[in-house]
Amino acid sequence: MDFDRLGVGPGSKVIDVGCGAGRHSFEAYRRGADVVAFDQDEPELANVASMFEAMASEGQVPDGAAARTVPGDALELPFADESFDCVIASEILEHIPEDDKAIWQLARVVRPGGTVAVTVPRWLPERVCWLLSDAYHEVEGGHVRIYRESELLGKLVAAGLRPVGREHAHALHSPYWWLKCAVGVDREDHPLPKAYHRMLVWDMMRAPLVTRTAERLLNPLLGKSLVLYLVKREATVVAR
């Protein structure tokens, strides 16, 4: 996700809806934003809060930055209309049966002219995973749909958001999930996905030129995630 494109910086009010382990929240905090990490998983939020504290104590955030965790449901965000400059919703909509309601909540809490970033699994890599394994998605809290880009854009535009950019990301992750689905998603000991995972961790830690270049070239074809950047139109969004 391109935080420069989202305009996240000192003083920005940012909410990371469905923050999970907090990766995007941490980056916004590091940039000096006023961050809300929002999720229904309270034990995970406790870990995020601990990391916020560690970042502050180690001087990783500029003066004036703030961060907090808030538990809750993405279908009923406990914030006033137009509370945030930027809303992030990364890899959550594919889990939510009532995705239209969640999208209208995202649009409701961002100010007019504010930015929104939405990411979901891309149709083709995700479709391969579903074909290879039922266990990949037929789990509690798993993926309930595969989006086509046009379908998702239609829902976001209907909620009062205007698309301003798109990209694909994480091409190197697609083969990993195909391997996992092929050998069994619960087979943690299988040597093929285990070796591939070690490579992904090495790539994330070291960011070597060879893998960064390969992923950049492969993203248009194999990118695991679709990333959409949007701006809220000036007209007021009325929540459904």
N, C-alpha and C positions, 0 to 999 in steps of 0.2 A: 504494500500500500504506500502511495506517494504522499507523505505528510506535507511536503511543500505544496503540492497541488491542492490539498485540502485547506491550506492557509493556517495550519496549526502552529502557534507560536506563543510567546509570552502574553498572558492575559486571556487567551482563547478559552471559552467554556466548551468542554468536550465531554460527551458521554459515549462510552464504549458498551453497547448493548449486547449482552451475551458474551462478556469479556473472556470467559474461560480462565486460562492460566494468566492472562493479563498482558500478553505481548504488545498489543497496540496501546493499551493504557500506559504502559511503562514508557513507550516512545513519546507519547503526548506529554507526559509528566517531565521527561527529560528535556523537552523543548520549552518548558516553562508554562504549560497550560494549567488551567483549573479543571481537573479531571474527575469524572465519576465513572468508576468501574462497576457495571451493573450486571448481575447474573442471578439465577435462581439457585445456584449451587453454593450454599453458604460455607461449607468447608473449603472449597476452592477460593472463595472470596477472602477467607482468613489468610490463606497463603499470599494472595495478592496484596492484602493490607500489610503483611509482614515485609514484603518486598518494597512497598512504598516507603516504609519506615527505614529500611536498610539503605535505599537510594538516597534519602534525605540525610541520614547520618554520615554517609560516605561522600557527601558533597557532589552527587551526580546530577542535582537539579538546581536551576538558578533561583535566586531570591524571588519571592513572590509566587512561585509555583505552589499548587495545592492539589491534593489527591485524597479521595475517600472511596470507600466501597459501599454499595447499596444493594441489598437483596430484593428480589421481586420478580414479577411476571412481565415479559415483554408485551403482553396483550393489554396491560394496564400500567403503563409507566407512571410512577407517582411524582410527576413533575408538571409544572404549569406549562401552558402553551408558550412556544417561542422562548424556551429557557436556555437553549444552547446555540453556540456558533457552529458547531460541527457534531454530527452524529455518525458513529461507526457501527455497522452491523455486519460482522464478518463470520460467515459460515454458520448462520443461525436459521435463516428463513426456510431452508430445506428440511428443518426438523419440526416446523410448526404447522399443524393442520390448518389453523385459521391464519394463513399468512397475510391475507388482505388486511385483517385487523391489525396485525403487527406492523405492516407497512404504514398504515395510517397513523399509528402511534409514533413511528419514527418521524414522519412528516410533521406531526403536530408539535413536537417538542423542539424542532429546529426553527430558528428565527428566519423571517423572509430574507433572502440573499445568503443565508447560511449554507454550508456544504454538507453533503451526505456521501458516505462511501458504503457500498453494499458489495459483499462478495458471496458467491455461491459456487458449489462444484460445477464445472463446465459440463455441458451435455454429453459430449462424446466420451471423454475419459470415465465419467460417472456411469454411463450406459454400459461400458465394458465391464466395470466392477459389478453391476447388477446382473449381467449375463453370466459372469463367472461364479457368483456366490450369492445365495439368498441370505446367508448369515451376515453378510456385509451390511445389509440395511434392515433386515427383519429382526430388530432388537428393540428393546424398550428405549425410547428417546432417539431412535435412529432416523435415517432419512426417509421422509414420507413422499418425496417427489423428486423428479429430475427436471430442472428448468431448461427451457429453451430461452435464449437471450431475448427474443422478441416478446415472449410471454411475460418475463420478469419486468422488462422495460415498460410494457403496457400497464402493469400494476403500479409501478412507481410514478409514472406520468399521471395516472388517474388520481393519485394522492397529492398532486400538486408539485411534483419534483420535475426539474428539467435536466435531461442528461447532457453532460459536458465532456465526457471522456470515458474510455473503456480500455481495458488491457487484459491479457491473460498471464497467469503467473504459475510458478511451481511445476514446470514441465518435468523436472527430474523426479518429482514425487509420483507421477502417474504410473511409471513402471513398477515402483515399489508396491503400490496398492494392487496392481494387477497380479503381481507375484503373491501377495498376501491372500488375495481372493482365490487364486488358482490352487494354492497348497492348503488353504484353510486359514481363516482369519484368526483363529485361536491357536495356531501352531507357532508359538513364540520360539520354539527350538529349531525350526527348519532352517538349514544353512543358507538357502538362497535369499529369502527376505532379510534374514539376520545380517548377512554380509552387505546387502544393499543398504540396510539401515545404518550400518557403520559408516558407509560412504556418505550418506546424507548428513549425518552428524559431523563428520569431518568437513564437509562442504560448508555447513552452517558456521562452524567454529573458525575455519581458516579462510573461507571465501577465495579459493585459488582462481587464478585467471581462467584456467582450462574449463572448469565446471561452470563458472559464471558466464563465460562466453557460450558454452554449449546450451545452457538453459535459456539465455537470451534468444538464441537462434531457434530453439525448439518451442518456446512459449506460444507462438502463433498457431502451431499445429497440435501440441500435446499438453499445453498448460492445464494443470489440474483445476485451477480456479479462474472464474470470470470475475473481474473487478469493474464495477461501475461507479463513476463519479457523477454526482448530481448537485444541483443548486435548487433551493426552494424558491418557487415563484413568489412574487409579491402578494398575490391574492391569498387571503386567509384560508387555511385548510380547516374544514369542519370535520371533526372525528366522527366516524360511523359508530 
